[in-house]
Amino acid sequence: MVFNFRIFSINMIIAQTPVQVERGKVTNAEAKAYSQKLPSVFYLDHTVTYRINHKKFSGIWAVQIRNLLNQHPDVGYSYNDFNQTLEPQKSMGILPVMSHKVKF
């Protein structure tokens, strides 16, 4: 059994084109294209793997818990037609993942 800790931060520059909302109509501000940037986020993940070796193949089971720090950064914006406003979209919190890989 193997225990694996990964600590990383996402420093990608996610650029967006700002939008203007006037009288319920959404238009892109083309003059300011890609001028808005979202902040960097720090994530902590944990993975436990178990490998089973056979004669012709091996199987790897993995259980991951992603985003242990439960960060909820903004990942974009969506337009709310009812309120006619832009609202930030939050990312998911803690995410459990289970996987099985077969190697030949």
N, CA and C of each residue as an Amber inpcrd file, in Angstrom:
protein
   312
   0.8380000  -1.1580000   0.0000000   0.0000000   0.0000000   0.0000000
   0.8940000   1.2360000   0.0000000   0.5520000   2.2020000  -0.7910000
   1.3500000   3.4090000  -0.9470000   0.5090000   4.6120000  -0.5310000
   1.0680000   5.4790000   0.2660000   0.4070000   6.7220000   0.6380000
   1.0780000   7.8570000  -0.1150000   0.2980000   8.7450000  -0.6340000
   0.8260000   9.8050000  -1.4690000   0.1510000  11.1170000  -1.0930000
   0.9440000  12.1280000  -0.7380000   0.4180000  13.4650000  -0.4870000
   0.8930000  14.3820000  -1.5980000  -0.0190000  15.1780000  -2.1230000
   0.3610000  16.1760000  -3.1180000  -0.1060000  17.5400000  -2.6190000
   0.8030000  18.4650000  -2.6020000   0.4670000  19.8360000  -2.2560000
   0.8330000  20.6830000  -3.4610000  -0.1170000  21.4300000  -3.9490000
   0.1960000  22.2820000  -5.0830000  -0.7370000  23.4740000  -5.1060000
  -0.3090000  24.4880000  -5.7940000  -1.1580000  25.6530000  -5.9850000
  -1.3690000  25.8190000  -7.4790000  -2.5240000  26.2760000  -7.8090000
  -2.8270000  26.5280000  -9.2090000  -2.4950000  27.9940000  -9.4770000
  -1.4880000  28.2050000 -10.2710000  -1.0660000  29.5560000 -10.5890000
  -1.3670000  29.9080000 -12.0380000  -2.2870000  29.1660000 -12.6330000
  -2.6540000  29.4440000 -14.0120000  -3.2810000  30.8350000 -14.0760000
  -3.0400000  31.5090000 -15.1420000  -3.6930000  32.7920000 -15.3390000
  -4.9610000  32.5290000 -16.1330000  -6.0730000  32.6370000 -15.4590000
  -7.3580000  32.4440000 -16.1170000  -7.8910000  33.8290000 -16.4420000
  -7.7900000  34.1920000 -17.6930000  -8.2140000  35.5170000 -18.1180000
  -9.6290000  35.4570000 -18.6690000 -10.3540000  36.5200000 -18.4410000
 -11.7350000  36.5900000 -18.8900000 -11.9740000  37.9020000 -19.6160000
 -13.0030000  37.9130000 -20.4310000 -13.4450000  39.1380000 -21.0700000
 -14.6050000  39.6930000 -20.2590000 -14.4840000  40.8990000 -19.7380000
 -15.5790000  41.4410000 -18.9420000 -16.8180000  41.6830000 -19.8020000
 -17.9560000  41.6230000 -19.1760000 -19.2160000  41.8690000 -19.8730000
 -19.8950000  43.0810000 -19.2610000 -20.7300000  43.7130000 -20.0550000
 -21.5000000  44.8510000 -19.5950000 -22.9700000  44.4640000 -19.6130000
 -23.6780000  44.8220000 -18.5600000 -25.1070000  44.5420000 -18.4720000
 -25.8410000  45.8730000 -18.4910000 -26.5890000  46.0990000 -19.5580000
 -27.3670000  47.3300000 -19.6760000 -28.7790000  46.9890000 -20.1090000
 -29.7450000  47.3650000 -19.2900000 -31.1730000  47.1410000 -19.5730000
 -31.4760000  45.6890000 -19.9200000 -30.8690000  44.7710000 -19.1680000
 -31.1410000  43.3520000 -19.3620000 -30.4360000  42.7290000 -20.5450000
 -29.5690000  43.4660000 -21.2100000 -28.8470000  42.9400000 -22.3560000
 -27.3650000  42.8160000 -22.0010000 -26.7910000  41.6690000 -22.2910000
 -25.3840000  41.4020000 -21.9770000 -24.5530000  41.5680000 -23.2290000
 -23.5140000  42.3930000 -23.1410000 -22.6030000  42.5730000 -24.2700000
 -21.1700000  42.4200000 -23.7650000 -20.3030000  41.9120000 -24.6190000
 -18.8850000  41.7730000 -24.2710000 -18.1870000  43.1150000 -24.4220000
 -17.2740000  43.3900000 -23.5110000 -16.4390000  44.5870000 -23.6090000
 -15.1860000  44.1950000 -24.3710000 -15.2730000  44.2100000 -25.6940000
 -14.1810000  43.7200000 -26.5450000 -12.9040000  44.5270000 -26.3760000
 -13.0050000  45.7990000 -26.0340000 -11.8070000  46.6230000 -25.8700000
 -10.9810000  46.1590000 -24.6710000 -11.6280000  45.4980000 -23.6980000
 -10.9300000  45.0260000 -22.5030000 -10.8260000  43.4970000 -22.4860000
 -10.7260000  42.8880000 -23.6500000 -10.6830000  41.4240000 -23.7370000
  -9.5180000  40.8600000 -22.9430000  -9.7710000  39.8360000 -22.1600000
  -8.7870000  39.1160000 -21.3420000  -8.0800000  40.0130000 -20.3220000
  -8.7470000  41.0200000 -19.8450000  -8.1220000  41.9280000 -18.8830000
  -8.3940000  41.5100000 -17.4360000  -9.4490000  40.7730000 -17.1780000
  -9.7450000  40.3240000 -15.8180000  -9.0790000  38.9820000 -15.5640000
  -8.4320000  38.8580000 -14.4050000  -7.7620000  37.6070000 -14.0580000
  -8.2620000  37.1340000 -12.6980000  -8.4600000  35.8290000 -12.5700000
  -8.8960000  35.2520000 -11.3060000  -7.6830000  35.0070000 -10.4130000
  -7.8460000  35.0420000  -9.0940000  -6.7000000  34.8510000  -8.1920000
  -6.2010000  33.4040000  -8.1870000  -4.9310000  33.2260000  -7.7800000
  -4.3570000  31.8890000  -7.6380000  -4.9750000  31.1940000  -6.4260000
  -4.9860000  29.8480000  -6.4730000  -5.6210000  29.0720000  -5.4130000
  -4.6490000  27.9940000  -4.9420000  -4.6170000  27.7030000  -3.6400000
  -3.7680000  26.6810000  -3.0380000  -4.6230000  25.4640000  -2.7020000
  -4.2630000  24.2780000  -3.2310000  -5.0090000  23.0410000  -3.0000000
  -4.1360000  22.0240000  -2.2660000  -4.7660000  21.1460000  -1.5250000
  -4.0840000  20.0290000  -0.8690000  -4.8700000  18.7640000  -1.2000000
  -4.1900000  17.7630000  -1.7680000  -4.8120000  16.4930000  -2.1450000
  -4.1500000  15.3520000  -1.3810000  -4.8870000  14.2560000  -1.2000000
  -4.3520000  13.0640000  -0.5430000  -4.7820000  11.8450000  -1.3600000
  -3.8370000  10.9300000  -1.6290000  -4.1080000   9.7380000  -2.4210000
  -3.5820000   8.5050000  -1.7080000  -4.3790000   7.4450000  -1.6750000
  -3.9550000   6.1420000  -1.1680000  -4.1190000   5.1600000  -2.3190000
  -3.0410000   4.4240000  -2.6580000  -3.1150000   3.4520000  -3.7520000
  -2.7760000   2.0640000  -3.2410000  -3.3650000   1.0630000  -3.8930000
  -3.0990000  -0.3410000  -3.5780000  -2.9170000  -1.0850000  -4.8940000
  -1.7690000  -1.7250000  -5.0630000  -1.4460000  -2.4050000  -6.3200000
  -1.4790000  -3.9090000  -6.1160000  -2.1440000  -4.6160000  -7.0510000
  -2.2200000  -6.0750000  -7.0440000  -1.5500000  -6.5700000  -8.3230000
  -0.4810000  -7.3400000  -8.1870000   0.2540000  -7.8590000  -9.3450000
  -0.2250000  -9.2790000  -9.6710000  -0.5130000  -9.4950000 -10.9570000
  -0.8560000 -10.8160000 -11.4850000   0.1980000 -11.1900000 -12.5210000
   0.0900000 -12.3790000 -13.1060000   1.1090000 -12.8250000 -14.0730000
   1.1290000 -11.9420000 -15.3220000  -0.0500000 -11.6040000 -15.8710000
  -0.0910000 -10.8720000 -17.1290000  -0.5610000  -9.4180000 -16.9970000
  -1.0150000  -9.0500000 -15.8580000  -1.4650000  -7.6750000 -15.6810000
  -1.3920000  -7.3120000 -14.1980000  -1.5590000  -6.0560000 -13.9250000
  -1.6320000  -5.5950000 -12.5350000  -2.7810000  -4.6020000 -12.4160000
  -3.3830000  -4.5630000 -11.2520000  -4.4810000  -3.6530000 -10.9960000
  -4.1060000  -2.6690000  -9.9000000  -4.4650000  -1.4410000 -10.0960000
  -4.1610000  -0.3960000  -9.1220000  -5.4630000   0.2630000  -8.6880000
  -5.7760000   0.1440000  -7.4180000  -6.9240000   0.8270000  -6.8360000
  -6.4290000   2.1130000  -6.1930000  -7.1690000   3.1860000  -6.3520000
  -6.7770000   4.4650000  -5.7600000  -7.9950000   5.1510000  -5.1640000
  -7.8010000   5.7200000  -3.9980000  -8.8120000   6.5640000  -3.3630000
  -8.1640000   7.9200000  -3.1380000  -8.7810000   8.9450000  -3.6940000
  -8.2400000  10.2970000  -3.5710000  -9.2460000  11.1820000  -2.8490000
  -8.7160000  12.1020000  -2.0830000  -9.5410000  13.1670000  -1.5140000
  -8.9110000  14.4610000  -2.0060000  -9.6410000  15.1450000  -2.8460000
  -9.1390000  16.3740000  -3.4500000  -9.6550000  17.5930000  -2.6970000
  -8.8610000  18.6290000  -2.6680000  -9.2100000  19.8990000  -2.0570000
  -9.4910000  19.7310000  -0.5650000  -8.5450000  19.1590000   0.1530000
  -8.7030000  18.9350000   1.5940000  -8.9020000  20.2270000   2.3850000
  -8.3930000  21.3220000   1.8780000  -8.5430000  22.6010000   2.5740000
  -9.9080000  23.2350000   2.3330000 -10.7130000  22.5920000   1.4930000
 -12.0850000  23.0330000   1.2110000 -12.1300000  24.4700000   0.6940000
 -11.2690000  24.7730000  -0.2690000 -11.2480000  26.0910000  -0.8870000
 -12.4320000  26.2340000  -1.8320000 -13.0150000  27.4030000  -1.8860000
 -14.1290000  27.6820000  -2.7970000 -13.8510000  28.9480000  -3.6020000
 -12.8470000  28.9130000  -4.4830000 -12.5460000  30.1300000  -5.2480000
 -13.5730000  30.3530000  -6.3600000 -13.6250000  31.5820000  -6.8440000
 -14.4560000  31.8840000  -8.0030000 -13.7900000  31.2900000  -9.2370000
 -14.5740000  30.5970000 -10.0660000 -14.0230000  30.0080000 -11.2920000
 -14.5890000  30.6690000 -12.5370000 -15.4730000  31.6130000 -12.3610000
 -16.0750000  32.3130000 -13.4870000 -17.3060000  33.0620000 -13.0300000
 -18.0270000  33.5750000 -13.9910000 -19.2320000  34.3280000 -13.6920000
 -20.3590000  33.8580000 -14.6040000 -21.5840000  33.9410000 -14.1080000
 -22.7450000  33.5990000 -14.9310000 -23.7740000  34.7170000 -14.7930000
 -24.5720000  34.8630000 -15.8120000 -25.5830000  35.9100000 -15.8390000
 -26.8880000  35.3550000 -15.2940000 -27.4420000  35.9940000 -14.2770000
 -28.7270000  35.6210000 -13.7040000 -29.7970000  36.4370000 -14.4070000
 -30.5900000  35.7730000 -15.2290000 -31.6010000  36.4610000 -16.0230000
 -32.7240000  37.0190000 -15.1530000 -33.0080000  36.3570000 -14.0350000
 -34.0930000  36.8110000 -13.1510000 -33.7280000  38.1390000 -12.4800000
 -32.5080000  38.2190000 -11.9360000 -32.0550000  39.4420000 -11.2650000
 -31.3610000  40.4130000 -12.2100000 -31.0130000  39.9470000 -13.4030000
 -30.2730000  40.7060000 -14.4070000 -28.9440000  41.2110000 -13.8440000
 -28.2160000  40.2940000 -13.1990000 -26.9150000  40.6170000 -12.6230000
 -25.9240000  39.5020000 -12.9600000 -24.6490000  39.8220000 -12.8250000
 -23.5990000  38.8160000 -12.9520000 -23.3160000  38.2520000 -11.5680000
 -23.2430000  36.9150000 -11.4720000 -22.9930000  36.2640000 -10.1930000
 -21.7660000  35.3730000 -10.3240000 -20.8730000  35.3940000  -9.3150000
 -19.6880000  34.5260000  -9.3820000 -20.0700000  33.0580000  -9.2170000
 -19.3770000  32.1870000  -9.9440000 -19.5610000  30.7430000  -9.8120000
 -18.4500000  30.2090000  -8.9250000 -18.8120000  29.4650000  -7.8970000
 -17.8370000  28.8940000  -6.9650000 -17.4840000  27.4810000  -7.4030000
 -16.2680000  27.0480000  -7.0630000 -15.8690000  25.6790000  -7.3580000
 -16.3760000  24.7450000  -6.2670000 -16.2870000  23.4530000  -6.5270000
 -16.7170000  22.4640000  -5.5430000 -15.7590000  22.4510000  -4.3660000
 -16.2150000  21.9290000  -3.2510000 -15.3770000  21.8110000  -2.0690000
 -14.5900000  20.5150000  -2.0970000 -14.6090000  19.7820000  -1.0160000
 -13.8870000  18.5120000  -0.9110000 -14.5010000  17.5070000  -1.8850000
 -13.6540000  16.8270000  -2.6440000 -14.1230000  15.9100000  -3.6830000
 -13.4750000  14.5420000  -3.5070000 -14.2360000  13.5220000  -3.1090000
 -13.6790000  12.1690000  -3.0360000 -13.7150000  11.5060000  -4.4150000
 -12.6300000  10.8060000  -4.7620000 -12.5240000  10.1460000  -6.0650000
 -11.9900000   8.7360000  -5.8410000 -12.6360000   7.7390000  -6.4600000
 -12.1670000   6.3590000  -6.3930000 -11.9430000   5.8670000  -7.8120000
 -10.8020000   5.1980000  -8.0410000 -10.5060000   4.7450000  -9.4030000
  -9.8260000   3.3850000  -9.3800000  -9.9060000   2.6990000 -10.5290000
  -9.2410000   1.4090000 -10.7150000  -8.5700000   1.4430000 -12.0900000
  -7.2800000   1.1010000 -12.1130000  -6.5220000   1.1010000 -13.3560000
  -5.9640000  -0.2980000 -13.5810000  -6.0570000  -0.7830000 -14.8210000
  -5.4940000  -2.0880000 -15.1880000  -4.3340000  -1.8370000 -16.1370000
  -3.1570000  -2.3830000 -15.7930000  -1.9560000  -2.2400000 -16.6470000
  -1.5600000  -3.6160000 -17.1650000  -1.2920000  -3.6900000 -18.4660000
  -0.8990000  -4.9410000 -19.1040000   0.5830000  -4.9820000 -19.3260000
